Amino acid sequence: MIKQRIARRGQGKSGGFRVVLLYRRGARAFFVYGFAKSERANISQDELAALKELASEMLTYGETEITNAMESGPLIEVICHE
């Protein structure tokens, strides 16, 4: 699980966003949460624990589980060719 600060155009990282990614090198990445730092300072300990639990489950997903989750709605695939 990675919590990353992302700069807002013209305001830098301190006025930007935080995003939470679930990531396994060489396998896949899931964007699971994002918020403006102006709206809240950080995630709570309870949210952190829930996100870690989610990471443990989602990073074990195979192609079948991912396809099922995309077809039923909880996951949306984002393709970037950069």
C-alpha positions as CSV (number, residue, x, y, z in Angstrom):
1,M,0.0,0.0,0.0
2,I,1.4,3.4,-1.0
3,K,0.1,6.8,0.1
4,Q,1.3,9.4,-2.4
5,R,1.1,13.2,-2.4
6,I,0.2,14.6,-5.7
7,A,0.7,18.3,-6.6
8,R,-2.2,20.4,-7.7
9,R,-1.4,22.6,-10.7
10,G,-0.1,25.9,-9.5
11,Q,-0.2,25.0,-5.8
12,G,2.5,22.3,-5.4
13,K,2.2,19.2,-3.2
14,S,1.2,21.1,0.0
15,G,-2.0,22.3,-1.6
16,G,-2.5,19.1,-3.6
17,F,-4.0,15.7,-3.1
18,R,-3.2,12.4,-1.4
19,V,-4.0,9.1,-3.1
20,V,-3.8,5.6,-1.8
21,L,-2.6,2.9,-4.2
22,L,-2.4,-0.9,-3.7
23,Y,0.6,-2.0,-5.7
24,R,2.5,-5.2,-6.3
25,R,5.6,-4.7,-8.5
26,G,5.4,-6.5,-11.8
27,A,1.7,-7.4,-11.3
28,R,-0.8,-4.6,-10.9
29,A,-1.8,-1.5,-9.2
30,F,-5.2,-0.4,-7.8
31,F,-6.2,3.3,-7.1
32,V,-8.4,2.9,-4.1
33,Y,-8.8,6.4,-2.5
34,G,-8.0,10.0,-3.0
35,F,-8.7,13.3,-1.3
36,A,-7.7,16.9,-1.4
37,K,-5.4,17.9,1.4
38,S,-7.5,21.0,2.0
39,E,-10.5,18.8,2.9
40,R,-8.7,16.5,5.3
41,A,-5.2,16.2,6.7
42,N,-4.8,12.4,6.5
43,I,-6.5,9.0,6.8
44,S,-7.4,7.7,10.3
45,Q,-5.9,4.7,11.9
46,D,-9.2,2.8,11.4
47,E,-9.1,3.7,7.7
48,L,-5.5,2.6,7.4
49,A,-6.3,-0.7,9.0
50,A,-9.2,-1.2,6.6
51,L,-7.1,-0.3,3.6
52,K,-4.4,-2.7,4.6
53,E,-7.0,-5.5,4.9
54,L,-8.3,-4.5,1.4
55,A,-4.8,-4.6,0.0
56,S,-4.2,-8.1,1.4
57,E,-7.3,-9.3,-0.4
58,M,-7.1,-7.4,-3.7
59,L,-3.5,-8.1,-4.4
60,T,-4.2,-11.8,-4.4
61,Y,-6.9,-11.3,-7.2
62,G,-6.3,-13.3,-10.3
63,E,-7.7,-12.4,-13.7
64,T,-11.1,-14.1,-13.0
65,E,-11.6,-12.0,-9.8
66,I,-10.6,-8.8,-11.5
67,T,-12.9,-9.5,-14.5
68,N,-15.8,-10.3,-12.2
69,A,-15.2,-7.1,-10.1
70,M,-15.1,-5.0,-13.3
71,E,-18.3,-6.6,-14.7
72,S,-20.2,-6.1,-11.4
73,G,-19.0,-2.5,-11.0
74,P,-16.6,-2.1,-8.0
75,L,-13.5,-1.9,-10.3
76,I,-12.9,0.3,-13.3
77,E,-9.9,-0.3,-15.5
78,V,-7.8,2.7,-16.4
79,I,-5.4,2.3,-19.3
80,C,-2.5,4.7,-19.7
81,H,-0.1,4.5,-22.6
82,E,2.5,6.9,-21.3
